[in-house]
């Protein structure tokens, strides 16, 4: 039994009702804020995990890069380098445009192979390799050669040397030139050591293991590189560009 007058009880009841409503409202507001805060914490956690994963992936990608793709020298042709798996067709009886008895067709194939011998290099390229070369008379760059074409030149020279019945080499220091080419190719082979595995088989008419010459290798996409060289070549015998001072 209440000791308060009826009008006082009504006022108290109203106050309690207001306080109760405020409490419920505050509880609901706190619940919404807590939910919002929870969603924010979850979003931050997801973002943090994604960032950590991205960092790990970047580090692993860096560490797992093929070591032989980290070039120690600069060449503008690096942008054209692409690598692919390729089988060498090197059986003794295999044929291709560069192999076999000399012929006009074979000479044309080798001539096309060595077409982009003279390459125009920019001032920036010469600064990056810290070297100099013959400056072209029109000021468009410097005379350089991708060394792969020098190596192919050596092969062509040796090919001419072993076919004296077809080619005439009018050169007084021919023996020195041949020795230079042989040693250049030796150094190139050792520098670019190919670790592809050669396998062997037995032949009924041969007592020793016979090598299987069809072997898969990791190769430069020659067409891509050759295309780059053709795009940057010029006539190395053009007197408007090259002239002894």
C-alpha positions as CSV (number, residue, x, y, z in Angstrom):
1,X,0.0,0.0,0.0
2,X,1.5,3.3,-1.1
3,X,1.9,6.1,1.4
4,X,2.2,8.8,-1.3
5,X,-0.9,10.9,-2.3
6,X,-2.4,9.8,-5.6
7,X,-1.3,12.9,-7.5
8,X,2.3,12.3,-6.3
9,X,2.1,8.6,-7.3
10,X,1.0,9.7,-10.8
11,X,4.0,12.0,-11.1
12,X,6.4,9.3,-9.9
13,X,4.9,6.8,-12.2
14,X,5.3,9.2,-15.1
15,X,8.9,9.8,-14.2
16,X,9.6,6.1,-13.9
17,X,8.0,5.5,-17.3
18,X,10.1,8.3,-18.8
19,X,13.3,6.9,-17.2
20,X,12.4,3.4,-18.4
21,X,11.8,4.6,-21.9
22,X,15.2,6.4,-21.9
23,X,16.9,3.3,-20.6
24,X,15.4,1.2,-23.3
25,X,16.3,3.8,-25.9
26,X,19.8,4.0,-24.6
27,X,20.1,0.2,-24.6
28,X,18.9,0.1,-28.2
29,X,21.3,2.9,-29.1
30,X,24.2,1.1,-27.4
31,X,23.3,-2.0,-29.3
32,X,23.3,-0.2,-32.6
33,X,26.6,1.5,-31.8
34,X,28.1,-1.9,-30.7
35,X,26.9,-3.5,-33.9
36,X,28.4,-0.7,-35.9
37,X,31.6,-0.9,-34.0
38,X,31.7,-4.6,-34.5
39,X,31.3,-4.3,-38.2
40,X,34.0,-1.7,-38.3
41,X,36.4,-4.0,-36.3
42,X,35.6,-6.9,-38.7
43,X,36.2,-4.7,-41.8
44,X,39.5,-3.5,-40.4
45,X,40.5,-7.1,-39.6
46,X,39.7,-8.2,-43.1
47,X,41.6,-5.3,-44.6
48,X,44.6,-6.0,-42.3
49,X,44.6,-9.7,-43.3
50,X,44.4,-8.8,-47.0
51,X,47.3,-6.3,-46.7
52,X,49.4,-8.9,-44.8
53,X,48.6,-11.5,-47.5
54,X,49.5,-9.1,-50.2
55,X,52.8,-8.3,-48.6
56,X,53.6,-12.1,-48.2
57,X,52.6,-12.7,-51.9
58,X,54.8,-9.9,-53.0
59,X,57.8,-11.1,-51.0
60,X,57.3,-14.7,-52.1
61,X,57.0,-13.6,-55.8
62,X,60.2,-11.7,-55.4
63,X,62.1,-14.6,-53.8
64,X,60.7,-17.2,-56.2
65,X,61.6,-15.3,-59.4
66,X,63.8,-17.3,-61.7
67,X,67.4,-16.3,-60.9
68,X,68.4,-16.3,-64.6
69,X,65.9,-13.5,-65.2
70,X,67.9,-11.0,-63.1
71,X,70.0,-9.4,-65.7
72,X,73.4,-8.0,-64.5
73,X,73.8,-5.9,-67.7
74,X,71.6,-3.5,-69.5
75,X,70.5,-3.8,-73.1
76,X,67.6,-2.0,-74.8
77,X,66.6,-5.3,-76.3
78,X,65.7,-6.7,-72.9
79,X,62.2,-5.5,-73.5
80,X,61.9,-7.9,-76.4
81,X,63.1,-11.0,-74.5
82,X,60.5,-13.7,-74.0
83,X,61.2,-17.2,-73.1
84,X,59.6,-20.4,-74.3
85,X,60.1,-24.2,-74.2
86,X,61.4,-25.5,-77.5
87,X,62.7,-28.8,-78.9
88,X,66.0,-28.8,-80.7
89,X,65.7,-30.8,-83.9
90,X,69.3,-31.8,-84.2
91,X,69.3,-35.4,-85.5
92,X,72.0,-36.0,-88.1
93,X,69.4,-36.4,-90.9
94,X,67.2,-33.4,-89.9
95,X,67.0,-30.5,-92.3
96,X,66.3,-26.8,-92.0
97,X,67.0,-23.7,-94.1
98,X,70.4,-23.2,-92.5
99,X,71.8,-26.7,-92.8
100,X,73.0,-28.9,-95.6
101,X,75.0,-28.5,-98.8
102,X,75.5,-24.8,-99.8
103,X,72.9,-23.3,-102.1
104,X,71.6,-19.9,-103.1
105,X,68.5,-20.6,-101.0
106,X,70.6,-21.4,-98.0
107,X,72.7,-18.2,-98.5
108,X,69.5,-16.2,-98.6
109,X,68.3,-17.7,-95.3
110,X,71.6,-16.9,-93.6
111,X,71.5,-13.4,-95.1
112,X,68.0,-12.8,-93.7
113,X,69.2,-14.2,-90.3
114,X,72.0,-11.6,-90.1
115,X,70.0,-8.7,-91.5
116,X,69.8,-6.5,-88.4
117,X,73.5,-6.4,-87.7
118,X,73.8,-2.6,-87.3
119,X,71.6,-1.3,-84.4
120,X,71.1,2.4,-83.5
121,X,71.6,3.0,-79.7
122,X,70.6,6.1,-77.9
123,X,72.7,8.5,-75.8
124,X,70.9,7.1,-72.8
125,X,71.8,3.6,-73.7
126,X,75.5,4.5,-74.0
127,X,75.4,6.2,-70.6
128,X,73.7,3.2,-69.0
129,X,76.3,0.8,-70.2
130,X,79.1,3.3,-69.5
131,X,80.7,2.9,-72.9
132,X,81.0,4.7,-76.2
133,X,80.8,3.8,-79.8
134,X,80.8,5.4,-83.3
135,X,78.4,8.3,-83.4
136,X,76.1,8.4,-86.4
137,X,76.7,11.4,-88.6
138,X,73.0,12.5,-88.5
139,X,73.1,12.6,-84.7
140,X,70.4,9.9,-84.3
141,X,72.5,7.6,-82.1
142,X,75.4,5.3,-81.9
143,X,76.5,2.2,-84.0
144,X,76.1,-1.0,-81.9
145,X,75.4,-4.7,-82.6
146,X,73.5,-7.2,-80.5
147,X,76.2,-9.8,-79.8
148,X,74.0,-12.7,-80.8
149,X,74.4,-11.5,-84.4
150,X,78.2,-11.5,-84.0
151,X,78.0,-15.1,-82.8
152,X,75.8,-16.0,-85.8
153,X,78.3,-14.2,-88.1
154,X,81.0,-16.5,-86.6
155,X,78.9,-19.6,-87.4
156,X,78.3,-18.3,-91.0
157,X,82.0,-17.7,-91.4
158,X,82.9,-21.2,-90.2
159,X,80.2,-22.6,-92.5
160,X,82.0,-20.9,-95.4
161,X,85.3,-22.2,-94.2
162,X,84.3,-25.8,-94.2
163,X,82.9,-25.5,-97.8
164,X,86.0,-24.2,-99.8
165,X,84.6,-25.9,-102.9
166,X,81.7,-23.4,-102.9
167,X,82.9,-20.3,-101.1
168,X,86.1,-18.3,-101.6
169,X,87.4,-16.5,-98.6
170,X,90.0,-13.9,-99.7
171,X,91.4,-13.1,-96.3
172,X,95.1,-13.2,-95.4
173,X,94.4,-13.9,-91.7
174,X,91.8,-16.6,-92.3
175,X,93.3,-18.9,-89.7
176,X,93.2,-16.2,-87.0
177,X,89.6,-15.3,-87.9
178,X,88.5,-19.0,-87.6
179,X,90.3,-19.3,-84.3
180,X,88.6,-16.1,-83.1
181,X,85.2,-17.4,-84.1
182,X,85.7,-20.8,-82.5
183,X,86.8,-19.3,-79.2
184,X,84.0,-16.7,-79.3
185,X,81.5,-19.5,-79.6
186,X,83.2,-21.5,-76.8
187,X,82.9,-18.5,-74.5
188,X,79.3,-17.9,-75.4
189,X,78.4,-21.6,-74.8
190,X,80.1,-21.6,-71.4
191,X,78.5,-18.2,-70.5
192,X,75.0,-19.4,-71.4
193,X,75.4,-22.9,-70.0
194,X,72.4,-24.9,-71.1
195,X,71.4,-27.4,-68.4
196,X,68.8,-29.3,-70.4
197,X,69.2,-33.0,-70.0
198,X,70.4,-35.1,-72.9
199,X,69.2,-38.7,-73.0
200,X,70.6,-41.8,-74.8
201,X,69.3,-44.9,-76.5
202,X,70.6,-48.1,-78.0
203,X,71.0,-48.7,-81.8
204,X,71.2,-52.1,-83.3
205,X,74.1,-51.1,-85.5
206,X,76.1,-49.1,-82.9
207,X,77.7,-50.5,-79.8
208,X,77.9,-47.4,-77.7
209,X,75.0,-45.3,-76.3
210,X,73.6,-43.0,-78.9
211,X,72.5,-39.5,-77.9
212,X,68.9,-38.5,-78.5
213,X,69.3,-35.1,-80.1
214,X,65.7,-34.0,-79.9
215,X,65.8,-32.3,-76.5
216,X,63.6,-29.7,-74.9
217,X,65.3,-26.4,-74.0
218,X,64.5,-23.0,-72.5
219,X,64.9,-20.6,-75.4
220,X,64.5,-17.0,-76.2
221,X,61.6,-16.4,-78.5
222,X,63.7,-15.7,-81.6
223,X,61.0,-14.1,-83.7
224,X,60.3,-11.5,-81.0
225,X,63.9,-10.6,-80.5
226,X,64.7,-10.6,-84.3
227,X,61.6,-8.4,-84.9
228,X,62.9,-5.9,-82.3
229,X,66.3,-5.9,-84.0
230,X,64.8,-5.3,-87.4
231,X,62.8,-2.3,-86.0
232,X,66.1,-0.7,-84.7
233,X,68.5,-1.6,-87.5
234,X,70.1,0.7,-90.1
235,X,72.5,0.3,-93.0
236,X,75.9,0.0,-91.3
237,X,77.7,0.8,-94.6
238,X,75.7,4.0,-95.4
239,X,78.3,6.8,-95.9
240,X,75.7,9.3,-94.8
241,X,75.8,7.7,-91.4
242,X,79.2,6.0,-91.1
243,X,82.4,7.5,-92.2
244,X,85.9,7.3,-91.0
245,X,87.0,10.7,-89.7
